[in-house]
Amino acid sequence: MVLTTSDSFSDRLEVVRRSGGIFLQKPSLPSIVMDSVTHLLQSDRRKAVKILAVDDDPQVLKLLHALLEPHGIELISLSDPSQFWAVLEETMPDMTILDVTMPDISGVELCQIIRSDPSWNLMPVVFLTAHSDDATLQKLFAVGADDWISKPPTESMLVTRIFNRLERTSRLRLQAETDPLTGVANRRKSSDEIKRLIGLAKRYNQHLCLGILDLDKLKQINERYGKDCGDKVLHKIGVLLYQQFRNEDVVACWGGGEFIVGMYGINKVDCVERLAEILENLRQVEFADEKGCNFHITFSAGIAQYPMDGIDLDALYKAANVVLQQAKSTGRDRVLSGSAGSLPIPSISLIADVVLVSDEAIVPYQILRDLGTRGYHTLWLSDYHAAVEKLCESSLRPKAIILGEAPSELNHLELLKQLKRKKVLQHIRVILLTNNSSEAEQALELGAFDYVVQPWTVSVLLQRLRRALRT
């Protein structure tokens, strides 16, 4: 992409000769620059072109495979047009190639079906035809054909027309389906995509999670640093989310600092972990206004899972939004999932899901922050001597206890013995953080649920904690 103050024909020609993709004259509106950058990123991100070819002649389909696959094009062949819609929804092709004349259902009728659906009406449709008379071509273009190719097709003509048509359609689709400020999908596009994923999840009995991410205190940022600065924040968040998720995931902006993510094939636990990692990365990103004043931003997120929290987009959104509001009311800067998941939202009567007992100061803060990010309600007890008495209180009924660094005069085993005598271990899972494998084995004999040997990582601790809470 080239940005220049010049607008001469010779400069444009030079850019073309040097394989430039986009020519923009300065000054250009930020939205135009963002659209162009997003277009280039999406073009680069595409691994392969996927085309659905429908023809009742297997020899034609075989020829198309031979011509297109050497160019990195994935061809999906279909000889039965009655299966067209199911295959279209499942494979999500970039283009369709249709035979004009087929038994029972014609290519013309299939094209009309495509053009009548808001989710698919921008997809390029190319016809294969043995007749190139005016009447036939007029009929094809009248129903919405983008191009036509004579039978039998030649390799050069077929490949050139396919890539030219895809490039032009990509521009139109980008404008119609992309939020210009953030560069991710808009509400209309993402709604269609998520509904499609819900259909696949229902058909194949798969998980699907919907997450709502809401930027914390965006209004205050706009008021303090200016609307332009707030827009830059939104754009950067859009780029960050676009880079962090898989191609098959849906990432969208629904306005007002609210982002939507749809993740197929993963459950709430994995979804919470993925969004928590993104939140942790975002905390490290430094933003600056025009005067050079630096600031940071976080988000709150709520997650709902199909089908336990809802069977359609509206129900999933409402469920995720309820959880989002709880994330905001409990301090923001965290990711919560619904009550049916394995990362529970604490009830009012529950003081803590997880109690951390540690005499050390720095490590507990890291653990507490990581747990809080993932929606756990936590409590830190720094006094080992008072921990037993506190844990025996009827008002404090945590689901798990993490035993961290202990003072020299009181080791982990002694505390476990006291908890066992008080019958605390009958209803609470204990995880031991230790650098002594011998101590760990003795802890299990005393009733500890699990242990993590140092040097340990937060990801390993979280895995053990989730297992403890599931049991």
WODA-V65394 format. One record per helix or strand of 3 or more residues. SS is the DSSP state (H for helix, E for strand). FROM is the first residue (numbers start at 1). LEN is the number of residues. If there is no record, write none. Layout:
# WODA-V65394
<<SS/FROM/LEN> <SS/FROM/LEN>>
This chain:
# WODA-V65394
<<E/2/3> <H/9/9> <E/23/3> <H/30/16> <E/49/6> <H/58/14> <E/73/6> <H/81/11> <E/95/5> <H/107/9> <E/124/6> <H/134/9> <E/147/4> <H/155/23> <H/187/18> <E/208/8> <H/218/8> <H/227/18> <E/250/6> <E/258/7> <H/268/16> <E/299/8> <H/313/17> <E/335/3> <E/354/4> <H/362/12> <E/378/4> <H/384/8> <E/400/4> <H/412/10> <H/424/3> <E/429/6> <H/437/10> <E/450/4> <H/458/13>>
